[in-house]
Amino acid sequence: MAARSGRDLIVVGPQTDTDGMAVLADPDRLHQILLNLLHNAVKFTPDGGCITLRGARRDGSGALSVTDTGPGIAADELPLLFERFYRSDKARARGEDSQAGAGLGLAIAQGLAQAQDGHIDVVSTPGSGSTFVRGGIIRSSIGGISC
């Protein structure tokens, strides 16, 4: 998906054989969540940008994160991202090259995460990209690299 779109995809996994990951999630729902987050990252990362999928320790358990080098999201929009039918200002424009969706993907992903006692958090700064973290699902000790 990322390579065909002119973006680099970096996947960061265990650094040694002893750094294995035990995923505590329904594999089909986890696949849906990650596919949604990766799809959004590809959609909003410009050509030549970078997307990183990373496993890491977080709050005593573990998390999977998707980080992009897209335009970022304004602070006042962050609390609204997981509401059904919400689309940020950049995603609202419709045209031939429209990136607009229905505004359901993140709401569905959050619902799937919460159904498994997890959550998705977002950290973003306009002009610096975004990181979406699916927390509470893995036990790991993983380092990473960045774009």
C-alpha angles and dihedrals in degrees: 000000000000097000093052089052098054095255129117118240119203119190115196116198138157114334095209137017089260093056094077122156126232107201113210100195143089102273095218093050092044088052090052092049095048093043090054093048093046092046090053091046091053091045095054101033113092123233109285091026127125135239121195126197108196140176115209145155114268131171095344095311130051143272142199116223136190114205125186137185094225129128095287128228128270115250093240090058097050096083090052100050096092096048117108114262094007115140123179119238092262091053096048098072112100122201141115092300093037118157091190120132133178093271093243105104100083093040090054092045091051091048091051091049093049092048086063095046092260136108143207120232128187132209117186142159122194109254093016106072131244140271121209114193125198100201137190099037112094141046109216148135102215131155125197152202128228139213 
